[in-house]
Amino acid sequence: MIFHSKKGIILTLLNWILTIGSLFLPLAVFLDVGSIGDSLVMSEKILLTVICSLFTLFLLSGWFLTFYILTDTVLKVRGGFFMWKIPLNKIDSITATKNPLSAPALSLDRLQITYGNKFMLISPMDKDAFIKQITNKNPAIVINKKAIN
């Protein structure tokens, strides 16, 4: 079952401001808007364009490719170009959190998946359905009561 990431307003604004900025910076340099690129030679302008393009690709991949796949044995967490696999039998607990650490989650309304001495922060759009499905597959997972809203 696939669970898409919830998209919160704060991370939405941050993502799109950075995306638009990384698109317009090289454009402003090439069009000589203001004094942004006055001291840059052509090779530096091209390098700036390549770096901004890669950054834009990274941001957009995270925006459109962040989701969670729950199979019978594994939770696959996809965040842009990155993928993590967490065996369901290794998951100890799930707790609601607002932890702002970098994570494959597009909202600050998150779940902390604890497994062994590690944790993963995710933000499924439908937290209740996610918790129900994962506990159906592994009833031993401890659910912090705050996780279910």
Backbone as CSV, one residue per row, in Angstrom:
resi,resn,N_x,N_y,N_z,CA_x,CA_y,CA_z,C_x,C_y,C_z
1,MET,0.839,-1.173,0.000,0.000,0.000,0.000,0.891,1.245,0.000
2,ILE,0.537,2.220,-0.776,1.307,3.460,-0.894,0.632,4.562,-0.090
3,PHE,1.449,5.254,0.699,0.996,6.414,1.465,1.802,7.616,1.000
4,HIS,1.122,8.629,0.505,1.806,9.843,0.054,2.072,10.745,1.254
5,SER,3.107,11.561,1.127,3.468,12.465,2.206,2.494,13.637,2.281
6,LYS,2.132,13.972,3.513,1.352,15.176,3.754,2.240,16.369,3.422
7,LYS,1.688,17.416,2.849,2.464,18.597,2.476,1.996,19.780,3.315
8,GLY,2.811,20.130,4.289,2.487,21.226,5.201,2.817,22.577,4.589
9,ILE,2.180,23.614,5.092,2.321,24.963,4.532,3.745,25.500,4.682
10,ILE,4.378,25.265,5.811,5.728,25.801,6.039,6.722,25.188,5.051
11,LEU,6.713,23.862,4.935,7.655,23.210,4.026,7.285,23.440,2.561
12,THR,6.001,23.645,2.289,5.585,23.976,0.922,6.166,25.333,0.521
13,LEU,5.993,26.328,1.378,6.532,27.660,1.080,8.051,27.625,0.938
14,LEU,8.716,26.965,1.860,10.175,26.876,1.807,10.648,26.206,0.520
15,ASN,10.017,25.089,0.173,10.398,24.358,-1.039,10.222,25.214,-2.285
16,TRP,9.077,25.879,-2.418,8.813,26.612,-3.652,9.578,27.935,-3.730
17,ILE,9.850,28.560,-2.594,10.692,29.770,-2.611,12.098,29.408,-3.074
18,LEU,12.639,28.312,-2.528,13.978,27.875,-2.944,14.002,27.432,-4.406
19,THR,12.956,26.742,-4.847,12.883,26.285,-6.242,12.842,27.480,-7.195
20,ILE,11.970,28.429,-6.918,11.844,29.603,-7.790,13.142,30.420,-7.763
21,GLY,13.720,30.565,-6.578,14.987,31.284,-6.478,16.100,30.626,-7.261
22,SER,16.162,29.295,-7.209,17.233,28.588,-7.928,16.993,28.594,-9.439
23,LEU,15.781,28.860,-9.855,15.508,29.001,-11.294,15.832,30.415,-11.776
24,PHE,15.504,31.411,-10.955,15.668,32.797,-11.395,17.068,33.360,-11.197
25,LEU,17.857,32.816,-10.287,19.208,33.327,-10.082,20.056,33.249,-11.354
26,PRO,20.162,32.075,-12.007,20.956,32.035,-13.247,20.357,32.918,-14.346
27,LEU,19.029,32.974,-14.381,18.370,33.811,-15.380,18.732,35.282,-15.159
28,ALA,18.715,35.716,-13.910,19.073,37.105,-13.590,20.529,37.385,-13.933
29,VAL,21.405,36.418,-13.730,22.820,36.593,-14.050,23.019,36.733,-15.557
30,PHE,22.369,35.843,-16.319,22.523,35.889,-17.779,21.875,37.117,-18.405
31,LEU,20.798,37.606,-17.802,20.119,38.789,-18.332,20.687,40.088,-17.768
32,ASP,21.731,39.983,-16.970,22.381,41.148,-16.362,21.402,42.028,-15.588
33,VAL,20.558,41.394,-14.784,19.631,42.119,-13.935,20.415,42.642,-12.727
34,GLY,20.436,43.928,-12.549,21.174,44.522,-11.441,22.664,44.259,-11.584
35,SER,23.323,44.080,-10.456,24.775,43.850,-10.487,25.135,42.447,-10.021
36,ILE,24.169,41.516,-10.091,24.374,40.160,-9.578,25.556,39.462,-10.246
37,GLY,25.639,39.514,-11.548,26.673,38.762,-12.249,27.756,39.610,-12.878
38,ASP,27.909,40.840,-12.427,28.884,41.748,-13.055,30.311,41.207,-13.036
39,SER,30.699,40.560,-11.959,32.090,40.112,-11.842,32.296,38.675,-12.312
40,LEU,31.263,38.054,-12.846,31.378,36.661,-13.268,31.737,36.553,-14.745
41,VAL,32.639,35.643,-15.063,32.947,35.346,-16.465,31.971,34.272,-16.936
42,MET,31.955,34.013,-18.225,30.977,33.086,-18.796,31.051,31.692,-18.177
43,SER,32.268,31.183,-17.947,32.386,29.829,-17.367,31.789,29.785,-15.960
44,GLU,31.909,30.864,-15.192,31.315,30.919,-13.853,29.793,31.001,-13.939
45,LYS,29.289,31.696,-14.935,27.836,31.767,-15.129,27.275,30.395,-15.504
46,ILE,28.001,29.677,-16.333,27.565,28.328,-16.716,27.603,27.405,-15.507
47,LEU,28.662,27.480,-14.709,28.764,26.660,-13.498,27.620,26.981,-12.533
48,LEU,27.313,28.264,-12.363,26.196,28.670,-11.510,24.887,28.066,-12.019
49,THR,24.696,28.087,-13.330,23.483,27.525,-13.925,23.392,26.028,-13.676
50,VAL,24.495,25.317,-13.833,24.503,23.866,-13.601,24.196,23.564,-12.138
51,ILE,24.835,24.276,-11.219,24.603,24.043,-9.787,23.154,24.344,-9.418
52,CYS,22.626,25.455,-9.897,21.224,25.813,-9.604,20.251,24.812,-10.227
53,SER,20.568,24.309,-11.414,19.713,23.316,-12.066,19.688,22.014,-11.275
54,LEU,20.858,21.582,-10.799,20.916,20.361,-9.992,20.165,20.544,-8.672
55,PHE,20.305,21.721,-8.062,19.585,22.008,-6.826,18.074,21.997,-7.068
56,THR,17.640,22.578,-8.170,16.215,22.578,-8.519,15.710,21.154,-8.730
57,LEU,16.482,20.346,-9.430,16.118,18.939,-9.657,16.004,18.193,-8.330
58,PHE,16.932,18.438,-7.430,16.901,17.821,-6.104,15.633,18.230,-5.343
59,LEU,15.302,19.516,-5.339,14.105,19.994,-4.644,12.827,19.410,-5.237
60,LEU,12.743,19.402,-6.571,11.530,18.895,-7.225,11.382,17.387,-7.050
61,SER,12.502,16.665,-7.056,12.407,15.214,-6.840,11.878,14.932,-5.440
62,GLY,12.335,15.690,-4.468,11.830,15.518,-3.116,10.351,15.842,-3.011
63,TRP,9.928,16.863,-3.725,8.528,17.287,-3.673,7.594,16.254,-4.312
64,PHE,7.978,15.741,-5.455,7.093,14.842,-6.190,7.333,13.360,-5.906
65,LEU,8.455,13.023,-5.298,8.782,11.615,-5.073,8.988,11.291,-3.595
66,THR,8.152,11.834,-2.731,8.208,11.480,-1.321,6.931,10.723,-0.968
67,PHE,7.102,9.434,-0.673,5.986,8.573,-0.323,6.514,7.362,0.436
68,TYR,5.592,6.557,0.935,5.934,5.420,1.771,5.167,4.208,1.273
69,ILE,5.875,3.108,1.067,5.263,1.873,0.583,5.322,0.850,1.699
70,LEU,4.178,0.348,2.075,4.081,-0.646,3.127,3.790,-2.000,2.486
71,THR,4.748,-2.927,2.607,4.547,-4.286,2.103,4.293,-5.190,3.310
72,ASP,4.224,-6.487,3.082,3.999,-7.414,4.188,5.192,-7.505,5.133
73,THR,6.385,-7.172,4.647,7.585,-7.349,5.467,8.437,-6.094,5.642
74,VAL,8.214,-5.073,4.808,9.114,-3.922,4.783,8.332,-2.616,4.634
75,LEU,8.833,-1.571,5.306,8.373,-0.204,5.048,9.436,0.442,4.176
76,LYS,9.066,0.780,2.945,9.985,1.463,2.032,9.674,2.951,2.104
77,VAL,10.684,3.728,2.406,10.538,5.177,2.523,11.269,5.806,1.354
78,ARG,10.525,6.533,0.538,11.121,7.187,-0.636,11.092,8.688,-0.407
79,GLY,12.242,9.312,-0.493,12.369,10.755,-0.368,13.219,11.278,-1.500
80,GLY,12.575,11.667,-2.607,13.319,12.135,-3.771,14.138,11.017,-4.375
81,PHE,15.445,11.252,-4.494,16.334,10.255,-5.080,16.740,9.167,-4.093
82,PHE,16.344,9.292,-2.835,16.796,8.376,-1.787,15.699,7.385,-1.415
83,MET,16.136,6.164,-1.009,15.191,5.122,-0.601,15.771,4.395,0.608
84,TRP,14.924,4.186,1.605,15.300,3.424,2.786,14.326,2.262,2.918
85,LYS,14.810,1.130,3.418,13.962,-0.031,3.688,14.085,-0.379,5.160
86,ILE,12.939,-0.417,5.822,12.909,-0.745,7.247,12.094,-2.025,7.412
87,PRO,12.721,-3.121,7.830,11.961,-4.359,8.062,10.921,-4.133,9.155
88,LEU,9.699,-4.560,8.907,8.621,-4.343,9.872,8.905,-5.025,11.206
89,ASN,9.595,-6.160,11.174,9.871,-6.873,12.431,10.939,-6.169,13.272
90,LYS,11.597,-5.141,12.731,12.598,-4.365,13.474,12.007,-3.103,14.104
91,ILE,10.784,-2.725,13.692,10.171,-1.498,14.203,9.696,-1.712,15.635
92,ASP,10.169,-0.840,16.535,9.804,-0.931,17.948,8.584,-0.088,18.280
93,SER,8.564,1.167,17.776,7.479,2.068,18.164,7.238,3.138,17.106
94,ILE,6.064,3.755,17.240,5.683,4.887,16.396,5.156,5.973,17.329
95,THR,5.696,7.182,17.156,5.327,8.306,18.018,5.073,9.541,17.163
96,ALA,4.038,10.285,17.506,3.778,11.558,16.825,4.834,12.567,17.251
97,THR,5.263,13.398,16.309,6.287,14.393,16.612,6.161,15.584,15.669
98,LYS,6.755,16.676,16.068,6.877,17.867,15.218,8.355,18.151,14.971
99,ASN,9.189,17.141,15.139,10.639,17.264,15.009,11.000,17.837,13.638
100,PRO,11.728,18.971,13.589,12.037,19.615,12.316,13.306,19.103,11.628
101,LEU,13.898,18.028,12.144,15.095,17.487,11.489,14.808,17.160,10.026
102,SER,15.842,17.221,9.229,15.710,16.852,7.820,15.233,15.405,7.728
103,ALA,14.236,15.180,6.902,13.637,13.850,6.808,12.837,13.738,5.515
104,PRO,12.539,12.518,5.097,11.659,12.325,3.941,10.195,12.564,4.349
105,ALA,9.910,13.793,4.733,8.585,14.197,5.186,8.360,15.639,4.738
106,LEU,7.223,15.905,4.124,6.941,17.235,3.582,6.027,18.056,4.481
107,SER,5.885,17.611,5.714,5.092,18.322,6.704,5.803,18.177,8.049
108,LEU,5.553,19.103,8.954,6.090,18.972,10.305,5.182,18.132,11.199
109,ASP,4.038,17.712,10.673,3.132,16.786,11.358,3.621,15.385,11.020
110,ARG,4.481,14.841,11.874,5.247,13.648,11.522,5.027,12.485,12.480
111,LEU,5.449,11.332,12.005,5.537,10.141,12.838,7.006,9.753,12.928
112,GLN,7.429,9.419,14.132,8.796,8.931,14.317,8.731,7.418,14.412
113,ILE,9.347,6.752,13.433,9.424,5.298,13.406,10.747,4.929,14.081
114,THR,10.687,4.260,15.215,11.894,3.861,15.929,12.143,2.381,15.673
115,TYR,13.379,2.077,15.233,13.761,0.683,14.985,15.208,0.495,15.431
116,GLY,15.396,-0.389,16.401,16.727,-0.562,16.986,17.150,0.739,17.644
117,ASN,18.361,1.201,17.347,18.825,2.474,17.900,18.733,3.600,16.863
118,LYS,17.903,3.403,15.843,17.718,4.390,14.780,16.270,4.873,14.774
119,PHE,16.046,5.961,14.030,14.663,6.393,13.813,14.547,7.058,12.447
120,MET,13.334,7.077,11.934,13.012,7.694,10.655,11.784,8.564,10.883
121,LEU,11.806,9.781,10.354,10.660,10.683,10.446,9.920,10.662,9.115
122,ILE,8.624,10.418,9.179,7.794,10.408,7.976,6.533,11.223,8.256
123,SER,5.814,11.573,7.192,4.566,12.331,7.373,3.490,11.819,6.416
124,PRO,2.958,10.626,6.684,1.897,10.133,5.799,0.666,11.033,5.862
125,MET,0.034,11.205,4.709,-1.138,12.063,4.627,-2.244,11.561,5.564
126,ASP,-2.456,10.250,5.579,-3.476,9.653,6.445,-2.763,8.837,7.530
127,LYS,-2.425,9.500,8.625,-1.669,8.842,9.696,-2.441,7.679,10.305
128,ASP,-3.756,7.856,10.489,-4.557,6.793,11.098,-4.543,5.519,10.250
129,ALA,-4.728,5.668,8.951,-4.718,4.499,8.053,-3.326,3.859,8.034
130,PHE,-2.291,4.695,8.046,-0.928,4.165,8.053,-0.692,3.331,9.309
131,ILE,-1.054,3.879,10.473,-0.856,3.175,11.745,-1.676,1.882,11.778
132,LYS,-2.887,1.950,11.289,-3.735,0.749,11.265,-3.095,-0.335,10.395
133,GLN,-2.636,0.048,9.209,-2.037,-0.936,8.297,-0.745,-1.529,8.845
134,ILE,0.108,-0.685,9.408,1.403,-1.185,9.890,1.220,-2.072,11.132
135,THR,0.268,-1.738,11.996,0.037,-2.588,13.178,-0.700,-3.872,12.813
136,ASN,-1.443,-3.866,11.716,-2.034,-5.118,11.233,-0.938,-6.082,10.786
137,LYS,0.127,-5.538,10.217,1.227,-6.363,9.718,2.206,-6.742,10.838
138,ASN,2.332,-5.879,11.858,3.198,-6.167,13.005,2.535,-5.633,14.271
139,PRO,1.708,-6.474,14.929,1.005,-6.024,16.135,1.922,-5.709,17.319
140,ALA,3.195,-6.093,17.252,4.126,-5.848,18.352,4.611,-4.403,18.406
141,ILE,4.330,-3.608,17.385,4.772,-2.207,17.368,4.010,-1.433,18.440
142,VAL,4.759,-0.719,19.277,4.158,0.107,20.333,3.772,1.443,19.718
143,ILE,2.504,1.793,19.878,2.003,3.065,19.343,1.814,4.036,20.508
144,ASN,2.538,5.159,20.435,2.350,6.204,21.426,0.953,6.773,21.194
145,LYS,0.170,6.879,22.227,-1.228,7.307,22.087,-1.375,8.653,21.392
146,LYS,-0.365,9.521,21.484,-0.427,10.814,20.801,-0.339,10.655,19.297
147,ALA,0.130,9.509,18.825,0.306,9.308,17.387,-1.016,9.172,16.667
148,ILE,-2.033,8.755,17.400,-3.348,8.578,16.771,-4.202,9.783,17.112
149,ASN,-4.529,10.567,16.089,-5.341,11.781,16.307,-6.776,11.527,15.950
